[in-house]
């Protein structure tokens, strides 16, 4: 049985990309997603429009939906922390409103990895793309950065 997971999309001035992000969450094959979209007081962010967009395209995998529009700009960290107070899932995934999941199995693959390894945090290689998401610019982290992630202590990694 799949556990409930939480996907959080923090947003600020992302009107041109947020729907691609939402679609990539809706297209996930994972069956039990709590989805939280949290906007940090963007003037043209329409909470009801976003909510209706998600509900009208939900394939049944979004089992809990929260859309937040902060009444004032809180900043990135407080915006995300505000959303985390609503999280109910066993695992948490953050996908910014200008990013998309690589394919429909990302969440299944990540949950499987969490379950196999009992890890508390997992990171992955990711494609860094142009603003319109049409051109892949590079892969991050680099091989050298990945080696740092694997071998350095948290403090050393933070200092690096």
C-alpha positions, 0 to 999 in steps of 0.5 A: 500500500502506498503511503501518503506523500506531500508535494509542495510547490512554492511560488512567487511571480511564476505565472508563466511556468506554474501550470507546467509544474502543476501538470508534472505533479498531476501526471505522476503515477503515484496514487496518494499525493497531498499537494500544497501550492503556496504563493508568496503574495504574487499580485496576479496569483489567483488562488481559486483559479489554481485550485480549479485547474488542479481539481479539473485535471486531477486523475485521482492521485491528488487526494488532498489539496491545499492552495495558499496565497500569503497576504504579505510577502514572507520570503522563500523560507517562511513561505515554505515553512508555512506550507510545511505546517499543512504537510501530512505525508510520510515523505516530502517533495519540494518542486518549485513553480518553475520546475517540472518532474522528469517523467511520470514515475519520479515520485514512485522512484523516490518513494521506493528509494526512501523505503529501500535505504531508510534515508532521511534526505535524498537528492538526485541529478537534475537537468538544468534547462532554459527558462522555457524548458526547451533546452537542457543546459547541463546536469547538476550536481557535477561529478565533483559536487556529487562526490562532495555530497557523498563524502563530506560531513554536513558541516563540510558540505555547508562550508563548501 
